[in-house]
Amino acid sequence: MTPALLAIALLLIVTLSYASLCAASPFGTCRKCNGLGFALATDRKGKPKRGKTCRRCKGHGLRIRAGRWLYNRAARTYRAGTR
């Protein structure tokens, strides 16, 4: 195989695997709070305690994946255009 065909095949495999991941699990953990839904804070003794609610995920600990967001946007646009 030529390097160009190998690169195209590899890119196709990565794209299809990410699309299947977005279809199977549309939500991932929040990158800011690591899926906890809040920030960890420490008291003066050094013990961890619950901090403020995460603003990015609004306390759910989940975020929508970029591929799923794009799919939802495209599907919404298609539905709006075919009414």
URWOUR-V15123 format. One record per pair of residues at least 6 apart in sequence whose C-alpha atoms are under 6 Angstrom apart, sorted by the first residue. I is the first residue (numbers start at 1). J is the second residue. D is the distance in Angstrom with one decimal. If there is no record, write none. Layout:
# URWOUR-V15123
I|J|D, I|J|D
This chain:
# URWOUR-V15123
22|68|5.5, 26|65|5.9, 26|68|5.9, 27|63|5.4, 27|64|4.5, 27|65|5.7, 28|62|5.6, 28|63|5.4, 29|35|4.7, 29|61|5.9, 29|62|4.6, 29|63|5.9, 30|61|5.3, 30|62|5.0, 30|63|5.3, 33|39|5.7, 35|61|3.9, 36|61|5.2, 37|54|5.5, 37|59|4.0, 37|60|5.2, 37|61|4.2, 38|51|6.0, 38|52|5.6, 38|53|4.3, 38|54|4.7, 39|51|4.9, 39|52|5.7, 40|50|5.3, 40|51|5.1, 41|48|5.7, 41|49|5.3, 41|51|5.1, 42|48|4.4, 42|49|5.5, 53|59|5.3
